[in-house]
């Protein structure tokens, strides 16, 4: 089976590009399940119900998120009512929503999806490695095919998670930094890995934001209201070919697709 993972969808330009390109990517690669990180899909920060619906209508089966999932306050109380939207599983206490789930392809193949958030240079959440242990053990009772979106800042923490879960899950893919890395590979234990899948948004930007605004913030160190850039949009992600019987990855292919200005 083949899973398409789409890197962080940024704003309307990212959503429009996803809507345009996703059908042809699904057809070209014979995709069975689409997972996309959508934590920046609503105006560059957070999610709304309408945006979630738009992502699903475009062909996304499961939406993962990260630290920006909490930015749109109206969606936080209803996260539990959005069964195909995940927030990082290692938030402490009784956080709204769910951090992992079991989903099915059109052919009825069960796929586990886990959303985790890193701690290096980020909030001091519960340990993502220990959280992964418990969730993976539960999911492996139901399916060997498991995908992990590790939303983290530090490459070292992401690489460590890949090695930690090697042989226990099918794919570990990093999100959050919006810049695609060139290290997609299958690890020795059969787990596909990429440090960061990149973003689906405007490449003529600073990680999706108007470059002039980002430069102003860096140069002045004063608050600047960020707006989503639109020029030179690209869809970044990966396709993972998985043996559905064993859950081991056969291959992982980086996807980089250009689009038209939104």
Secondary structure, DSSP 8 states (H G I E B T S, - for coil): -EEEEE-EE-HHHHHHHHHHHHHHHHHHHT-SEEEEE-TTTTTTS---HHHHHHHHHHT-SEEE--GGGGSSHHHHTTGGG-TTB---TT-SSS-SS-SEEEEE-TT--EEEEEEEE--TTS---S-HHHHHHHHHHHHTTT-S-EEEEEE-S-HHHHHHHHHHHBTTBSEEEEESS-S--S--EE-TTS-EEES---EEEESSSBTTB-HHHHHHHHHH-S-----B--SSEEEEEEEEEE-TTT--EEEEEEEEEE----
